[in-house]
Amino acid sequence: MQERGINSTFKKIIYESSEMVFLADDTFPYSIFYGNESFESQIGESLEERNLVGLGLDINAYIFKEELILTLGNKDYSFRLELPQESGSNYFLFYKGKEQKTHGLPGRKEIHQFFKSGLDLIAIGQHDFLTYTNSAVKPILGYDPSELLNTSLCPFIHEQDLELVRDLWRTKGNKDQLGFFKARFKGKDESYRYLECSVQFTEEHFYLIGRDKTDQFESEQKVKHQSQIQTKANRLSKSGTWYLDSIGVHWDESAMAILPKDKSELSSIEFGLKSKLQEIPEGKESFQESLPNSTLELRGELINSISGNKQWIGVVIDTSERKELEDSVQLVKNLLKESPDALMVVHPDGKVFLCNDEARRLLGVESGQRFQHLIELNVIFEETDQWKDWINITGFELGSKRFSTLLINGNGKQLTLEIASKTFHDNGNDLVLLSFKNITEKVTLEKTLEANSDFLMNLTEQVPGGLYQLLLDENGKMSFSFLSKGISSVLGLSAQDIENFEDISVAISRVHPMDLPNVIMSSVASAKKQEPWQCQFRVKNEAEPTGYRWVLGAARPQTLENGDMVWYGYLTDISQQKEFETKLDEARKTAEKASQIKSDFLSMISHELRTPLNAISGSVYSLLQENPNEIQKNTLNTINFAVDNLIIMINDLLDFQKIEAGKLTIEKAPFNLKGLVEQVMKGLSFHARDSKNDMQLHLGDGLDLTVKGDKTRISQILNNLITNALKFTHDGHVDVSLQLKESSQNKVKVYFEVKDTGIGIAPENREKIFQDFDQVKPTFSTKYGGTGLGLSITRRLLSLMGGSIQLDSEVGKGSKFYFELEFDLATEKINHHSEFNGYSKDFSKLHLLMAEDNDVNALVLGKIIKKWGYTFERVGDGAQAVEAVKSNTYDCILMDIQMPVMDGFEATSEIKKISNTPVIALTAAAKLEIMEKINEIGFDGFVAKPIDAAELLKKIKEVIKEGQSS
Ligand code: ADP
């Protein structure tokens, strides 16, 4: 002790002190070289190493401190410290050592231990920096305490909680205050832990204790969430909960939402519920009941409450929606079941969930038969593998699929089915809806349609010529919307040309320029009038020698709904037909020319024949007047008969030729029917006498009529028939009958009949005799004469007048020709050509003018006139005749028609302007031809050449008389 500079006084003080004192070297390891008794008894004796290092004291940490705590075992001892002061002292003095009294509080070590091993997080820091964390930080946040030293607290706190923590630090930091907060701390694994913390703030430090409440927090969150779900679910399911306690029934919010708002109603429900619960017998622990007149349903259950008592709790449910839902589910089920479509619902694995009646019927599954899996249908499909594959694919894939297949159903019927599938979700399950459609008919129909279409296509291709469809759109553009193959051959185009051949202008450019206007005009007319189009035209065709081919185009237009117009038409090659037509036309022209030549020839020949006949007839007449002897007379009569026959023949021929040529027109002029018939009969009376027949007219009542018709033609018909009757009857009867058949205000129908008792006509000849040039026997050499044209002409004339000739006959007994004609009744007066000329004539003395250029004719006619005892003047042409009339007066003028200088027509019309003298036309030209003109010019009469003297005389007297009487 001495050598360390410790004096004895000091030593004594130390020694006697009741408090612990010890001295240690000031050099490592700071050995304790002296301890007083108190020290030795409490500490020193138990020390194994008597130095400061052994005591765990780092003397450097105490250099500026006057006190140090020495922890030994479970005890803390505090000492005051005196560092060496003087150069002589080389020790540390520890004095006033005493055991620190903790009064039951843990000691420093204990605290240390507590700090170290506590479950709660303990942290100490300055400002927001951590200076200490206990090891609980590892299990809670995953860090080693050393990792957190001198780090800021902020980055560990969830950003949503950070503001709250900062607030706390701002308000309470450095102020000796206590604070609490809850926050999420980020762990090393980035997950958050929920800590509940208390912080003690001091001027320099903060002391934080945090408890990991994550589990509790999460379960609270869960509960909260569940309660939210519950409320929501209650709302959605329209239900709520209730419980019953001593106070009464308690409803939750959701229950209140569906219960009646009216308080009295609510209390009556509560009352009802309570009474119900009372009625529930012992042992029954639940009930279910619908409230009367309401969609509400109550359910309850008896439970053990927390207090251990039994308690009723339950739910109230508004079942309206559920009912609706149930109804709609039922409806859907029914719909599915009753659907007229065959439907099936299966699980994706092919297990059948539902199969409606229609599907069973279609697939031939009998109603009692179990049908559980699609695979059971394998047997009915023709392509079993296809079906298997299909159900595999469709079953598992989402979306819809379609598939058609052939099957023979359970009833042995072969069908084509279209099967469609669609996968859908129901209640978390995947289901597949299958629909089966019997498309057998559709397929058959499609096949038929296809066949029809093929047929039509074939037809289109095979018909000669080409078919097309032409479209005219609203902008006036015309284009071909369809062209059959045949078009190419008609238009002489290649198949490729045809493909690009849409534009109408290409077609038009191929039409012959001469035919183009016609094509366009007819098309426009067709479009305008919506009438079918038809046109013949030439189109370019290199194969033809002319470079063109004749084509017939025809089309029918149709207006489409959109206003466009289409023509459905065809083009066909008519070159051959055209060629034929041209030939035909040439032949026709040749025939017409021939006919004209024939007609001209007949005209000419008749004229030429008439002139000599005229001469013969006139001469015979003269000779007969000069008292011939019997033999001469017979010869002359024979000549006369032959001449007459020739005249008739010529007239018939000319008429026939005229009718043939279609040049004959039927006149409609007023005449007296009775008068006409009488006149005809009169004209033939001499003939009747000659043939020794008794000829009678039988006129029915009401026939004294003025009708409109062709008097000349009717006379001709009657003449023909009566002449024939007289010709083929000897010593018999010829009866002519007329009957009024029908009569109205302006029309009459008259029956004509000519009946004889002659030779009759055999049945086989009855049709023949009406044919041209046909006679029962060729008659030129027989006694009857004739041409065989009379009846043919008669029939034709009648048909022109609307009548038809009929014949009844019996060989050897006689014949009956009859017909009916309809006439308009005439209202106007009969036009008489000649008017009263002022003469009252003595027919024994007449003065006539003869206009005749032919000297022979003039000579013959002159002789005849002289025979009558009349006088005459002769002029050689029409002009002279007019002059003669101007300077002289005549009783009648006999006017030849064909004359030089001025013909008979012109002369007569001139004469009629200056004189009333009757004019009789004399002509060898065909009667029919000039008849119209004769009437027109105003001749008073007409006598055909060769002149029949008796007829002429009669006519002369007639015209003069008519003139007088009118
Ligand atoms: P034709 O000029 O020869 O008389 P028709 O055409 O008038 O020519 O008559 C044709 C034929 O019909 C006659 O040739 C005659 O054989 C027969 N025929 C016409 N009418 C009678 C009649 N009344 N009785 C007997 N035969 C008749």
Residues whose N, C-alpha, C, O or C-beta is under 5 A from the ligand:
A	BS01	ADP	N724 A725 F728 G758 G760 I761 I769 D774 Q775 V776 K777 G785 G786 T787 G788 L789 G790 L791 S792 S815
